[in-house]
């Protein structure tokens, strides 16, 4: 896929521009958005992502169009899982409802920064070392197993906000017990103190960093095009703030989301291992025909869509039965 510098620049300006307007202009005023506001904005972003995928399909061909849609669906699913952790963090740290929008804004910006860094590093590694796919594949399979075991063990929600970085901040930086709007620090009796909002941002930032480590190898397992990787990630972050307020309660009903994501990540991990075996010539040495080591793009999209549909339906059925 040939993407000129001009197309890169225009895409970055438009997509990042939309995202920055959303978080800095629309979301800058601390308030709890109405259902009408979040529904319209979220619908616009989803339709924009689908339209972009159709555009790639028409201009660059079916393969790249399907690769983008597969990557976007995977990244969006991982972002929803990330959003669930955000909800836990907000709840455990008792963030006032009107201030949650600011915290989400910062969390999304940090997610974009971390993903941008890992996209650049991942692209450079892939270009220089074909065997890096073995590492990516193994890491995704490890992540899938860990995600499933965490689901089975039903880990304590407090663990989501009690990582090493948060503990270090709590131990070494004097803090207030009260929120002071969206201020990260406040001066009291001549002494500069951090506010609980600072702890929230640290927790969200460290969570973003961990999720970036999972999401970037996952999407590189679906497309090798840095342009599509970047666009899928930005589109996945668009509307995340609105989604938080629109279906915050519904997210708790997606009880099998982690299971579905573990299946998707494991599938992509195996796909990466197969492609690495083929591209490094190891498959030839083992006597395995290349055709058996290539997973069609349409099959990847089908697996992702089916797993997400089954996960959602099964989750809603279980949640409805639990009520009865």
QUIVENVEN-V643307 format. One record per backbone hydrogen bond with DSSP energy under -1.0 kcal/mol. NH is the residue of the N-H (numbers start at 1). CO is the residue of the C=O. E is the energy in kcal/mol with one decimal. If there is no record, write none. Layout:
# QUIVENVEN-V643307
nh/co/e
NH/CO/E
NH/CO/E
This chain:
# QUIVENVEN-V643307
nh/co/e
8/4/-2.2
9/5/-2.6
10/6/-2.6
11/7/-2.6
12/8/-2.7
13/9/-2.5
14/10/-2.4
15/11/-2.9
16/12/-2.0
17/13/-1.3
18/14/-2.4
19/15/-2.2
20/16/-2.8
21/17/-2.5
22/18/-2.1
23/19/-2.2
24/20/-3.1
25/21/-1.6
26/21/-2.5
27/22/-1.9
38/34/-2.2
39/35/-2.3
40/36/-2.1
41/37/-1.9
42/38/-2.6
43/39/-2.3
44/40/-2.0
45/41/-2.0
46/42/-2.3
47/43/-2.3
48/44/-2.2
49/45/-2.2
50/46/-2.3
51/47/-2.6
52/48/-2.3
53/49/-2.2
54/50/-2.3
55/51/-2.4
56/52/-2.5
57/53/-2.2
58/54/-2.3
59/55/-2.8
60/56/-2.4
65/61/-1.9
66/62/-2.7
67/63/-2.3
68/64/-2.3
69/65/-2.1
70/66/-2.7
71/67/-2.5
72/68/-3.2
73/69/-2.4
74/70/-2.2
75/71/-2.9
76/72/-2.7
77/73/-2.2
78/74/-2.4
79/75/-2.3
80/76/-2.1
81/77/-2.0
82/78/-2.4
83/79/-2.5
84/80/-1.9
85/81/-1.4
86/82/-2.0
87/83/-2.2
88/84/-1.8
89/85/-2.6
90/86/-2.8
91/87/-2.3
92/88/-3.0
93/89/-2.3
95/90/-2.3
99/96/-1.6
103/99/-1.8
104/100/-2.6
105/101/-2.1
106/102/-2.2
107/103/-2.4
108/104/-2.6
109/105/-2.0
110/106/-2.5
111/107/-2.1
112/108/-2.3
113/109/-2.2
114/110/-2.8
115/111/-2.5
116/112/-2.2
117/113/-2.1
118/114/-2.3
119/115/-2.5
120/116/-2.0
121/117/-2.3
122/118/-2.9
123/119/-2.6
124/120/-2.0
125/121/-2.4
126/122/-2.4
127/123/-2.1
128/124/-1.6
129/125/-3.1
132/129/-1.1
133/130/-1.5
134/131/-1.7
136/132/-2.5
137/133/-2.9
138/134/-2.4
139/135/-2.6
140/136/-2.3
141/137/-2.2
142/138/-2.4
143/139/-2.6
144/140/-2.6
145/141/-2.4
146/142/-2.6
147/143/-2.7
148/144/-2.1
149/145/-2.6
150/146/-2.7
151/147/-1.7
152/148/-2.4
153/149/-2.7
155/150/-1.3
159/156/-1.7
160/157/-1.7
161/158/-1.2
167/163/-2.3
168/164/-2.2
169/165/-2.2
170/166/-2.5
171/167/-1.8
172/168/-2.5
173/169/-2.0
176/194/-2.4
183/180/-1.8
186/193/-2.8
188/191/-2.7
191/188/-1.9
193/186/-3.1
194/174/-2.5
195/184/-2.6
198/195/-1.2
199/195/-1.1
200/196/-2.1
201/197/-2.3
202/198/-2.2
203/199/-2.4
204/200/-2.7
205/201/-2.9
206/202/-2.4
207/203/-1.7
208/204/-2.6
209/205/-2.1
210/206/-1.7
211/207/-2.3
212/208/-2.1
213/209/-1.4
215/211/-2.9
216/212/-1.9
218/214/-1.4
219/215/-2.2
220/216/-2.1
222/219/-1.5
223/219/-2.0
229/225/-2.4
230/226/-2.7
231/227/-2.4
232/228/-2.6
233/229/-1.8
234/230/-2.3
235/231/-2.7
236/232/-1.7
237/233/-1.4
238/234/-1.5
240/237/-1.7
243/239/-2.6
244/240/-1.7
245/241/-1.2
246/242/-2.2
247/243/-2.5
251/247/-2.5
253/250/-1.6
254/251/-1.0
255/253/-2.3
257/254/-1.6
260/256/-2.5
261/257/-2.6
262/258/-2.2
263/259/-1.9
264/260/-2.2
265/261/-2.9
266/262/-2.2
267/263/-2.4
268/264/-2.5
269/265/-2.5
270/266/-2.5
271/267/-2.4
272/268/-2.4
273/269/-2.1
274/270/-2.3
275/271/-2.3
276/272/-2.6
277/273/-2.1
278/274/-1.8
279/275/-3.0
280/276/-2.0
283/277/-2.8
285/281/-1.7
286/282/-1.7
288/283/-3.0
292/289/-1.5
293/290/-1.8
300/296/-1.6
301/297/-2.0
302/298/-2.2
303/299/-2.7
304/300/-2.3
305/301/-2.6
306/302/-2.7
307/303/-2.6
308/304/-2.2
309/305/-2.4
310/306/-2.8
311/307/-2.7
312/308/-2.4
313/309/-2.7
314/310/-2.6
315/311/-2.2
316/312/-2.4
317/313/-2.3
318/314/-2.4
319/315/-2.6
320/316/-2.3
321/317/-2.2
322/318/-2.1
323/319/-1.4
324/320/-1.3
